[in-house]
Amino acid sequence: MKKHLAEFLGTFTLLFAGTGAIIINAASQGAISHAGIALTFGLVVLAMIHTFGDVSGAHLNPAVTIAFATANRFAWRQVPGYLLSQTLGALAASLLLRFLFPEDSTHLGATLPAGSETQSFVLEMVLTSILMLTILSVSTGAKEKGITAGIAIGSVIALEAMFAGPICGASMNPVRSFAPAIVLGHFEHLIIYLTAPVIGALLAIPLCIGCREPNCCRA
C-alpha cells in the first residue's frame, strides 16, 4: 500500500503541477510561457523521483510500469495496482483543477494534435522511446532513484516538451492525457495518447539491450 500511495501522490502532483501550469498560463495571458510549462513538467518529475523513488520507483506513468515489467525489472503481479494508483492520482488532480478553474478554456491541459493524427502518433512514440531508454539506463531495477536519475529523466521530459509540445502535446504518459479527457468528456484523439507511449516505451527495451550489457533487460 505504501508503494501504491506513493504512485498516487506522485502522479497527482505531476498532473496538478504540469497541467495546472498550462491552465494558469492561459488564465494569466501567457505569464508562464511554453518554456515555463516544459520546465514545470521536467522539474515536477525530478522532484517526485527524489521524493518517492526509494518507495515505489516513482514510475508515475503506466507506459513506464509496463515497460519495466516487460523488461523483467518489475513483477507483473504488481502492475495492476500501480496502473490503478497512477490513474486515480491523475483523475484526482484533474478533478481538483476543474474545481479550481471552472472557466478553463484549455481543456484542463489536455493533449491534442496540432497537425495530423499520424504525425502526433509517431512523435509520441519516438518521444516516449527516448524517455524510456533514458529511464532504463539510469535506473536500478525498476527504481528511479538518485541525483543522476532525477536530473536525467526530468531534463529529457523538459527537453521533449519544449520542442514537441506545440505539435503533439508531448504527453509520453497515458494517464496524463486520459485524466483531463475523462473529466471533461472529450475523447477526440485520445487513442493516440493511450497507445503510442506504451509502444514507444516497449521499443526502448531492445534499444537498451543493443546499447548496454546483455543482462540490462531480459525481455
Secondary structure, 3 states (H helix, E strand, C coil): CHHHHHHHHHHHHHHHHHHHHHHHHHHCCCCCHHHHHHHHHHHHHHHHHHHHCCCCCCCCCHHHHHHHHHCCCCCHHHHHHHHHHHHHHHHHHHHHHHHHCCCCCCHHHCCCCCCCHHHHHHHHHHHHHHHHHHHHHHCECCECCCHHHHHHHHHHHHHHHHHHHHHHCCCCCHHHHHHHHHHHCCCCCHHHHHHHHHHHHHHHHHHHHHHCCCCCCCC
